[in-house]
Each structure stands twice: as structure tokens, then as C-alpha cells.
Amino acid sequence: MKAASKFLIKGIYLILLIIAIAIVTNQIITVNYIGSEQSKSIDLRKEASNILENLLSSDKCLTIKNMETTEKVINVSTLDEFQSKYSDIEPDCARNYDYGYYVKIEKFNFTKISGYYEPKIPPGNRDIVLILDNSASMDCNKACPEKFNTLKSAAIQFVKCADKETDRVAIIGFSNDVNELYCGVSEEVPMTPLSTEQNIKDITDAINGLDAEYGTPLISSLKKAEYVLNNEGDPKKFRMVILFTDGRETCCDTCTGSKGTSDCLGPCQDKLCDFATVFKNNNIPVYSIFLGNDPIGIQQIKCISEQTGGNFYNISAENIDILPKIFCEIVSKERETTEHYQSWYFGSHNHSRDNALKDSVMISLPVSIKITDTKTQPGLATIMLFEGELEELAGSIDRTCETGLETSKKIYISYPVKLNGNSICMNNAGKVNCRKFGCNLDVKFNGINSPGMYDFYFKKEGNTVKVIV
């Protein structure tokens, strides 16, 4: 009896041990499966990110050649071309043989920073403070006077483009006050109406009389602009500031190193952004123009405009000739207008669906869209990437067609599939879904009528691509 009892207990222990082993094994398999699925998802997101980055960074795709900026800038005419040329297939410059995708580019006709929108500038009745950089770098220490002369011409053109009947203008420059270590500012022209020819002549003479030989006191010049608007401005008029510079702040109080020169270092960036709040709180937009590609200077100046709701312009030294156009666009009665919202699509919208779709992922990146030489607006680029049976079939055809490589692979087919012109089509209970491939050769494929795992062989013979099952 005891022997039977011991045998029974041993049997129970054995059963419990087997169950425990089964549970642990199942947990290990589950963890491995989840880990595998997470890894696949990460790989797919990485692939989508790489494709979008290539589209936005390569001048063979969307980006503008020779752009002296780290921003992703797209020409609006290129977007129009891509939407027309690649309305149902991925662009040649970013073709992928394993996945399918489509891209949506959106343009917004406003600047929104922390809930603040760019105010609409009226065509007249404005008090405008113009801050002109007349630091030593503006004529390369007398080595490139044409740069400073172009700025003077642009400022004079700006006066001509403003409204003569209702606008008033003040001009602030940098001064050579030795007590300020060449970091002073001066009001070259007080707030002056443009209603008389004599006033316009006086402003023009003041602009032509500027010399380039000082530091770059951006914070001090903005403080001066605030003082002028508060003490000489008319509260009934629309108040605004236009700032032009070719360099970073060199005169802030926290500057370390050689104050007044480009050796000035330290947290000047924060000081500039902090002071921009003064203009924002009084609804005074600061429109800024930065000449050159200094990343620190660009960041400082861009911050001011973003905080106050004004536009930011960045132009290269080679394109300085468009400076008068920029000045005029800001104040002209006939300001450029564009749609508030605009979007472009390209790539393959038709993709694997239902059981034939293995996975998909969406990724977005900010972009800038260049409307004209002087107007750039914020946008968003979004890619939707698909992994599925149609993508695998069409991609394999394109790979063999374009590279001539013979390939073989196993592909599970969920629904009947056949060739229709230059597309692969699946029929799921009467719902036909077709994906286009890029190959312009003759493609031979007899199709498949039943679901299952199939061995495919892709081979190029002359001007024909054969799909053998």
C-alpha cells in the first residue's frame, strides 16, 4: 500500500514538473516572440526614417542644392513636379525593393510658437524701427565694401516700398563709442514720417552716411528699438521692428573673451530670447534677416523672430542681391499671398491590405518650403511605409528589372494574385487592390489562384522579366 502511495506521489510530482517546464517554455517562447516583433517594428521605423531622410536631404530628390543651412528646405516647384510625376509610385531617387510608401508634404501659412501667431501686417499706418548692422564684418574690414553697399541700397529701397502717406520710420545703427568698447548703439534717424520728399532725402542721406567699423550689440539695439517705439511711437499705429545682421551678438553683458569681437562667447543666446519677450508681450513682431551661415548667429536671430511672431530670413553671401526684395516684401502694399494650407502627395497609395499586409509605420519630420526667393514657410513631411505581399512581389520585379540580378524567395500569398499591365493585383472577395511597379520592360507572370506559400524565381531575359512560380 505504501509502495503504491509513493508511486502515486512520484507520478503527481512528475506531472507537476512537466507542467512547470511547459509553462516556463511557453513564457520563454512568448518573450522571444514579443522581442522579435518589437525588433521588427524598430527596424521598420528605422527604414521609414532612412527613406524620408534621403528624400529630404538628397539634392537628387527634394532638397535644394547648395543650401547653407541644416534645415530641410524644399522648393515648391519640386513638390509640384513630384506630385505630378510620382502620383502612384515611389520616386526613382528613393526606390525601395522591400517596402512601399507614400509621402505627404503639408505647408502652413503661419508661424506658431507657443500658441502665438504671426500678426497680419497692415499695408500702412505703421511705425517701423529698422536696425542695420554696420559692424566691421559688413565690409570685411574694408575688404568687401560691396556687401555693405548692398545693405544700404536695400534699406533705401525699403523706404521707397513703405507707404508714403501713413508710415513712419526710425533707423538704429551701431556706434563707435569707446566708452562702450565699440558696443554702443545710436538712433541714426528718429521716428520720421515718409510724407515729404525732404524727409525721404534725409533718411537716404543718413543711410548712405553709415560706416562699417563696430561690434554687434544686438541686445542693446533691440533695447533701443523698444525705447524708440515707446517714446516716439504712436500707440494707434501698428508697431514693428526689422533687424538685419551678418553675425552673432558680440556685446552682451555675459560675454566672455574679447567683447565687441567675434571672440565674444557665453550665454548671449538666452539673453536675446529673454529680451524678445518684451516685444511679444506688446504685440510687436521682429522681422529678422541673417546674412551668412554661422549656426550660432542664425539660432540667435531666428529665436527673436520666432518668439515675437515675425518672419525669419536666412540668405547666403552669394545671394545678397535679393536683399532689397526681402526688405520690400515685408512692408509692400502688395504683399505676397499664398494659400493658408497646402499639401502634396506622391508615392504608392495602393498597398497590401487585410491579411496580405504584414506591418506599417508612419513617421513625420519638420521641413521648410521655399515659395519664392524671399518667402519660406513651415511645413511637415510624413511618410507612411508598408510591408506586405504586394510590396514584396512588386519590389522583386523592380529589383530584377533594374539590376539584372536573378532572385528567388518564398512568399506567402493570401489572396489570388495576377498581373494587370504594369501592376500586381490581389482579389480579396471581389475587392481588387493593385500596386504599380516601376519596371518598363515586358513582365511575364501567370498569376496564382489559391492562398499558400510559394517559391518565386525572378529572372531577366533580354527585354523581359519572368516571374516563375
C-alpha positions as CSV (number, residue, x, y, z in Angstrom):
1,M,0.0,0.0,0.0
2,K,2.8,2.3,0.9
3,A,4.6,1.5,-2.3
4,A,1.5,2.3,-4.3
5,S,1.2,5.6,-2.4
6,K,4.8,6.5,-3.1
7,F,4.4,5.7,-6.8
8,L,1.3,7.8,-7.0
9,I,3.0,10.8,-5.3
10,K,6.0,10.4,-7.6
11,G,3.6,10.4,-10.5
12,I,2.0,13.6,-9.3
13,Y,5.4,15.3,-8.8
14,L,6.3,14.3,-12.3
15,I,3.2,15.7,-13.8
16,L,3.7,19.0,-11.9
17,L,7.3,19.1,-13.1
18,I,6.2,18.6,-16.7
19,I,3.5,21.4,-16.3
20,A,6.1,23.7,-14.8
21,I,8.5,23.1,-17.6
22,A,5.8,23.7,-20.1
23,I,4.8,27.0,-18.5
24,V,8.4,28.2,-18.4
25,T,9.0,27.1,-22.0
26,N,5.8,28.9,-23.2
27,Q,6.9,32.1,-21.3
28,I,10.3,31.9,-23.0
29,I,8.8,31.5,-26.4
30,T,6.3,34.3,-25.7
31,V,9.1,36.7,-24.6
32,N,11.2,35.8,-27.6
33,Y,8.2,36.3,-29.9
34,I,7.4,39.7,-28.4
35,G,11.1,40.6,-28.6
36,S,11.2,39.6,-32.2
37,E,8.1,41.6,-33.0
38,Q,9.4,44.7,-31.2
39,S,12.7,44.3,-33.1
40,K,10.9,44.1,-36.4
41,S,8.8,47.2,-35.6
42,I,12.0,49.1,-34.7
43,D,13.6,48.0,-37.9
44,L,10.6,49.2,-39.9
45,R,10.6,52.6,-38.2
46,K,14.4,52.9,-39.0
47,E,13.7,52.0,-42.6
48,A,11.0,54.6,-42.9
49,S,13.2,57.2,-41.2
50,N,16.1,56.5,-43.6
51,I,13.8,56.8,-46.7
52,L,12.3,60.1,-45.5
53,E,15.8,61.5,-44.6
54,N,17.1,60.5,-48.0
55,L,14.1,62.2,-49.7
56,L,14.6,65.4,-47.7
57,S,18.4,65.6,-47.7
58,S,19.5,64.5,-51.2
59,D,19.5,67.1,-54.0
60,K,18.6,64.2,-56.3
61,C,15.3,64.1,-54.5
62,L,13.6,67.1,-52.9
63,T,16.2,69.3,-51.2
64,I,17.6,72.4,-52.8
65,K,21.2,72.3,-54.0
66,N,23.9,74.3,-52.1
67,M,21.7,75.4,-49.2
68,E,23.9,76.8,-46.5
69,T,21.6,75.6,-43.7
70,T,20.9,72.5,-41.7
71,E,17.2,72.9,-42.2
72,K,15.4,70.7,-44.7
73,V,14.3,73.2,-47.4
74,I,12.1,72.1,-50.3
75,N,11.3,74.2,-53.4
76,V,7.6,74.4,-54.0
77,S,8.1,73.8,-57.8
78,T,9.9,70.5,-56.9
79,L,6.9,69.4,-54.9
80,D,4.6,70.2,-57.8
81,E,6.8,68.1,-60.1
82,F,7.0,65.1,-57.7
83,Q,3.2,65.1,-57.2
84,S,2.7,65.0,-61.0
85,K,5.4,62.6,-61.9
86,Y,5.1,60.1,-58.9
87,S,1.4,60.2,-58.2
88,D,1.1,56.4,-58.0
89,I,4.7,55.1,-57.5
90,E,7.7,55.9,-55.3
91,P,10.3,58.3,-56.8
92,D,13.3,56.8,-58.6
93,C,15.7,58.7,-56.3
94,A,14.4,56.8,-53.2
95,R,13.2,53.5,-54.6
96,N,13.0,50.6,-52.1
97,Y,12.6,46.9,-53.2
98,D,11.3,45.6,-49.9
99,Y,8.7,48.1,-48.9
100,G,6.2,50.5,-50.4
101,Y,5.4,54.0,-49.2
102,Y,3.7,57.3,-49.9
103,V,4.7,60.8,-48.7
104,K,2.5,63.7,-47.7
105,I,4.0,67.2,-47.5
106,E,2.0,69.9,-45.8
107,K,2.6,73.7,-45.9
108,F,1.2,76.1,-43.3
109,N,0.9,79.8,-44.0
110,F,1.7,80.9,-40.5
111,T,4.3,80.8,-37.8
112,K,3.1,79.4,-34.5
113,I,5.3,79.5,-31.5
114,S,3.9,78.7,-28.0
115,G,0.4,79.5,-29.1
116,Y,1.4,82.8,-30.6
117,Y,0.5,83.6,-34.3
118,E,2.2,86.0,-36.6
119,P,0.2,89.1,-36.7
120,K,-1.1,90.3,-40.0
121,I,0.8,93.4,-41.1
122,P,-1.4,96.2,-42.4
123,P,-0.4,97.9,-45.7
124,G,0.2,101.2,-44.0
125,N,-0.2,103.3,-40.8
126,R,2.9,101.7,-39.2
127,D,5.8,102.8,-37.0
128,I,8.8,100.8,-38.2
129,V,12.2,100.6,-36.5
130,L,14.9,99.5,-38.9
131,I,18.1,98.1,-37.2
132,L,21.0,98.0,-39.6
133,D,24.2,96.1,-38.9
134,N,27.1,98.4,-39.6
135,S,29.7,96.3,-37.8
136,A,33.2,95.8,-39.2
137,S,32.3,92.4,-40.7
138,M,29.8,94.1,-43.0
139,D,32.6,95.3,-45.3
140,C,35.1,92.6,-44.2
141,N,37.3,95.3,-42.5
142,K,37.2,97.3,-45.8
143,A,38.0,94.2,-48.0
144,C,34.5,93.7,-49.4
145,P,32.6,97.1,-49.4
146,E,30.1,95.8,-51.9
147,K,28.3,93.8,-49.1
148,F,27.7,96.9,-47.1
149,N,26.8,98.9,-50.1
150,T,24.1,96.3,-51.0
151,L,22.7,96.7,-47.5
152,K,22.5,100.5,-47.9
153,S,20.7,100.1,-51.3
154,A,18.3,97.6,-49.7
155,A,17.5,100.0,-46.9
156,I,16.9,102.8,-49.3
157,Q,14.6,100.6,-51.4
158,F,12.8,99.7,-48.2
159,V,11.9,103.3,-47.7
160,K,10.6,103.5,-51.2
161,C,8.4,100.4,-50.7
162,A,6.8,101.6,-47.5
163,D,3.6,103.6,-47.5
164,K,4.5,107.3,-48.0
165,E,1.2,108.7,-46.6
166,T,0.9,106.9,-43.3
167,D,4.2,105.0,-42.4
168,R,6.9,106.4,-40.2
169,V,10.5,105.0,-40.0
170,A,13.3,105.2,-37.5
171,I,16.8,103.8,-38.1
172,I,19.2,102.4,-35.5
173,G,22.9,101.6,-36.1
174,F,25.9,100.6,-34.1
175,S,28.2,103.3,-32.8
176,N,32.0,103.6,-32.2
177,D,31.7,105.0,-28.6
178,V,35.0,104.0,-27.0
179,N,33.3,104.1,-23.6
180,E,31.0,101.3,-24.8
181,L,34.0,99.3,-26.1
182,Y,32.6,99.8,-29.6
183,C,29.4,98.2,-28.5
184,G,27.2,101.3,-28.4
185,V,24.1,102.0,-30.5
186,S,22.8,105.2,-32.0
187,E,19.5,106.4,-33.4
188,E,20.7,107.5,-36.8
189,V,17.2,108.6,-37.8
190,P,14.4,109.4,-35.3
191,M,10.9,108.3,-36.0
192,T,10.2,110.2,-39.2
193,P,7.1,110.3,-41.5
194,L,7.7,109.5,-45.1
195,S,5.1,112.0,-46.3
196,T,7.6,114.6,-47.7
197,E,10.4,114.3,-50.2
198,Q,12.7,116.1,-47.8
199,N,12.2,113.6,-45.1
200,I,12.9,110.7,-47.6
201,K,16.1,112.5,-48.7
202,D,17.2,113.0,-45.1
203,I,16.7,109.3,-44.4
204,T,18.6,108.3,-47.5
205,D,21.5,110.6,-46.7
206,A,21.7,109.1,-43.2
207,I,21.8,105.5,-44.6
208,N,24.5,106.5,-47.1
209,G,26.5,108.1,-44.3
210,L,26.8,104.9,-42.3
211,D,30.3,103.4,-41.7
212,A,31.0,99.7,-41.0
213,E,33.6,99.5,-38.2
214,Y,32.0,98.5,-34.9
215,G,30.9,95.5,-32.8
216,T,27.5,93.7,-33.0
217,P,25.4,94.9,-30.0
218,L,22.1,93.1,-30.9
219,I,20.6,93.2,-27.4
220,S,21.4,96.9,-27.0
221,S,19.9,97.7,-30.4
222,L,16.7,95.9,-29.6
223,K,16.5,97.8,-26.3
224,K,17.0,101.0,-28.2
225,A,14.2,99.9,-30.6
226,E,11.9,99.3,-27.7
227,Y,12.7,102.8,-26.3
228,V,12.1,104.5,-29.7
229,L,8.7,102.7,-30.1
230,N,7.6,103.5,-26.6
231,N,8.8,107.2,-26.6
232,E,8.5,108.2,-30.2
233,G,5.9,105.8,-31.5
234,D,2.2,106.3,-31.9
235,P,0.1,103.7,-30.0
236,K,-2.6,104.0,-32.6
237,K,-0.2,102.7,-35.3
238,F,1.0,99.1,-36.0
239,R,4.5,98.9,-34.5
240,M,7.2,96.6,-35.8
241,V,11.0,96.1,-35.9
242,I,13.1,94.9,-38.9
243,L,16.6,93.6,-37.9
244,F,19.4,92.9,-40.3
245,T,22.7,91.4,-39.3
246,D,25.5,89.2,-40.6
247,G,26.8,88.0,-37.2
248,R,26.0,86.9,-33.7
249,E,25.8,89.1,-30.6
250,T,29.3,90.2,-29.6
251,C,28.5,92.7,-26.8
252,C,26.2,91.1,-24.3
253,D,26.9,91.6,-20.5
254,T,27.6,87.9,-20.0
255,C,30.2,87.8,-22.8
256,T,33.5,86.2,-22.0
257,G,36.6,86.8,-24.1
258,S,37.1,89.8,-26.2
259,K,33.9,91.9,-26.0
260,G,33.0,93.6,-29.3
261,T,34.6,91.0,-31.5
262,S,33.6,87.5,-32.7
263,D,35.7,86.1,-29.8
264,C,32.8,87.1,-27.5
265,L,31.5,83.9,-26.0
266,G,29.0,83.0,-23.3
267,P,25.2,82.6,-22.9
268,C,24.2,85.6,-25.2
269,Q,21.6,83.4,-26.9
270,D,19.4,83.2,-23.8
271,K,19.7,86.9,-23.2
272,L,18.4,87.6,-26.8
273,C,15.5,85.2,-26.4
274,D,14.6,86.6,-23.0
275,F,14.5,90.1,-24.3
276,A,12.3,89.1,-27.2
277,T,9.5,88.5,-24.7
278,V,9.3,92.3,-24.2
279,F,8.2,92.7,-27.9
280,K,6.0,89.6,-27.8
281,N,4.0,90.9,-24.8
282,N,3.4,94.2,-26.6
283,N,2.4,92.5,-29.9
284,I,5.5,94.0,-31.7
285,P,6.8,91.5,-34.3
286,V,10.5,91.5,-35.0
287,Y,11.3,90.5,-38.6
288,S,14.9,89.4,-38.9
289,I,17.3,88.8,-41.8
290,F,20.5,86.9,-41.3
291,L,23.3,87.0,-43.9
292,G,25.6,84.0,-43.9
293,N,25.7,80.5,-42.4
294,D,27.0,81.0,-38.8
295,P,24.9,78.4,-36.9
296,I,25.1,80.3,-33.6
297,G,24.2,83.6,-35.2
298,I,21.3,82.0,-37.1
299,Q,20.0,80.4,-33.9
300,Q,20.2,83.7,-32.0
301,I,18.4,85.8,-34.7
302,K,15.8,83.1,-35.5
303,C,14.8,82.9,-31.9
304,I,13.9,86.5,-31.8
305,S,11.5,86.3,-34.7
306,E,10.0,83.0,-33.5
307,Q,9.3,84.4,-30.1
308,T,7.7,87.6,-31.4
309,G,5.9,86.2,-34.4
310,G,7.9,87.8,-37.2
311,N,9.4,86.1,-40.2
312,F,13.0,84.9,-40.3
313,Y,15.0,85.1,-43.5
314,N,18.4,83.5,-44.0
315,I,20.4,84.3,-47.1
316,S,23.9,83.4,-48.3
317,A,26.5,85.9,-49.2
318,E,26.2,84.7,-52.8
319,N,22.5,85.6,-52.8
320,I,22.8,89.0,-51.2
321,D,21.4,90.7,-54.3
322,I,17.9,89.6,-53.2
323,L,18.2,91.7,-50.0
324,P,16.2,94.7,-51.4
325,K,13.5,92.3,-52.5
326,I,13.2,90.9,-48.9
327,F,13.0,94.4,-47.4
328,C,10.3,95.4,-49.8
329,E,8.3,92.3,-49.3
330,I,7.9,92.9,-45.6
331,V,6.4,96.3,-46.0
332,S,5.0,96.4,-49.5
333,K,1.3,97.1,-50.0
334,E,1.2,94.2,-52.5
335,R,2.5,91.5,-50.1
336,E,2.7,88.0,-51.5
337,T,-0.2,85.8,-50.6
338,T,-0.4,82.1,-50.6
339,E,-3.0,79.5,-49.5
340,H,-3.3,79.1,-45.7
341,Y,-2.8,75.4,-46.1
342,Q,-1.5,73.4,-49.0
343,S,-0.5,69.7,-49.4
344,W,1.3,67.5,-51.8
345,Y,1.2,63.7,-52.2
346,F,3.5,61.3,-54.0
347,G,4.3,57.6,-53.9
348,S,2.1,54.5,-53.9
349,H,-1.2,54.9,-52.1
350,N,-2.2,51.4,-53.2
351,H,-0.7,48.8,-50.9
352,S,-1.3,45.4,-49.4
353,R,-4.4,45.1,-47.2
354,D,-6.0,42.8,-44.7
355,N,-4.1,39.5,-44.3
356,A,-1.6,40.5,-47.1
357,L,-0.4,43.5,-45.1
358,K,2.3,42.4,-42.6
359,D,3.1,45.8,-41.0
360,S,3.1,49.6,-41.5
361,V,4.6,52.6,-39.8
362,M,4.2,56.4,-40.0
363,I,7.0,59.0,-39.3
364,S,7.0,62.8,-39.7
365,L,9.7,65.4,-39.9
366,P,9.6,69.2,-39.9
367,V,10.5,71.0,-43.2
368,S,10.7,74.4,-44.7
369,I,9.0,75.1,-48.0
370,K,10.5,77.7,-50.3
371,I,7.8,79.6,-52.1
372,T,9.9,82.3,-53.7
373,D,13.5,83.6,-53.3
374,T,12.3,85.6,-50.3
375,K,9.5,83.6,-48.8
376,T,9.9,80.3,-46.9
377,Q,7.1,78.8,-44.8
378,P,6.9,76.0,-42.3
379,G,5.8,72.5,-43.2
380,L,5.6,68.9,-42.3
381,A,6.8,65.8,-44.2
382,T,5.1,62.5,-43.3
383,I,5.9,59.0,-44.7
384,M,3.6,56.0,-44.5
385,L,5.6,52.8,-45.0
386,F,4.0,49.4,-45.8
387,E,5.4,45.9,-45.6
388,G,3.3,43.2,-47.4
389,E,2.9,40.7,-50.1
390,L,2.2,43.2,-52.9
391,E,5.2,45.2,-51.9
392,E,7.4,42.1,-51.9
393,L,6.2,41.0,-55.3
394,A,6.5,44.4,-57.0
395,G,9.8,45.1,-55.3
396,S,11.3,41.8,-56.5
397,I,10.2,42.5,-60.1
398,D,11.8,46.0,-59.9
399,R,15.0,44.7,-58.4
400,T,15.5,42.1,-61.2
401,C,14.4,44.6,-63.9
402,E,16.7,47.4,-62.8
403,T,19.7,45.4,-61.6
404,G,19.5,42.3,-63.8
405,L,20.0,40.1,-60.7
406,E,18.2,36.8,-60.6
407,T,16.5,36.3,-57.3
408,S,14.5,33.5,-55.6
409,K,12.4,33.8,-52.4
410,K,9.5,32.2,-50.6
411,I,6.4,34.4,-50.4
412,Y,3.1,33.6,-48.7
413,I,0.2,34.7,-50.8
414,S,-3.1,35.3,-49.0
415,Y,-5.4,36.1,-52.0
416,P,-5.5,35.3,-55.7
417,V,-2.9,37.5,-57.5
418,K,-2.3,38.3,-61.1
419,L,-0.6,40.7,-63.5
420,N,-2.6,43.7,-64.9
421,G,-0.4,45.8,-67.2
422,N,2.4,47.3,-65.0
423,S,0.7,46.4,-61.8
424,I,0.3,43.4,-59.5
425,C,-3.3,42.9,-58.4
426,M,-4.9,41.0,-55.5
427,N,-8.5,40.0,-55.3
428,N,-9.9,39.6,-51.8
429,A,-13.6,38.5,-52.1
430,G,-14.2,40.9,-55.0
431,K,-12.1,43.8,-53.6
432,V,-9.3,44.2,-56.1
433,N,-6.2,46.1,-54.9
434,C,-3.4,46.8,-57.4
435,R,0.2,48.0,-56.8
436,K,2.2,49.5,-59.6
437,F,5.8,48.5,-60.3
438,G,8.4,50.8,-61.9
439,C,9.8,48.2,-64.4
440,N,9.2,49.4,-68.0
441,L,10.1,46.0,-69.5
442,D,7.7,43.3,-70.5
443,V,6.8,41.2,-67.4
444,K,5.5,37.6,-67.7
445,F,3.6,36.2,-64.7
446,N,0.8,33.6,-64.9
447,G,-0.7,34.5,-61.6
448,I,-1.8,32.5,-58.5
449,N,-5.3,31.4,-57.7
450,S,-5.0,29.8,-54.3
451,P,-3.5,31.0,-51.0
452,G,-0.3,29.4,-49.7
453,M,3.5,29.5,-49.5
454,Y,5.1,29.7,-52.9
455,D,8.6,29.6,-54.3
456,F,9.2,32.5,-56.6
457,Y,12.0,32.9,-59.1
458,F,12.6,36.3,-60.8
459,K,14.7,36.3,-64.0
460,K,15.6,38.8,-66.7
461,E,15.9,37.7,-70.3
462,G,16.5,40.4,-72.8
463,N,13.7,42.9,-72.5
464,T,11.5,40.6,-70.4
465,V,11.3,39.9,-66.7
466,K,9.9,36.4,-66.0
467,V,8.2,35.6,-62.7
468,I,8.3,31.8,-62.3
469,V,6.4,30.0,-59.6
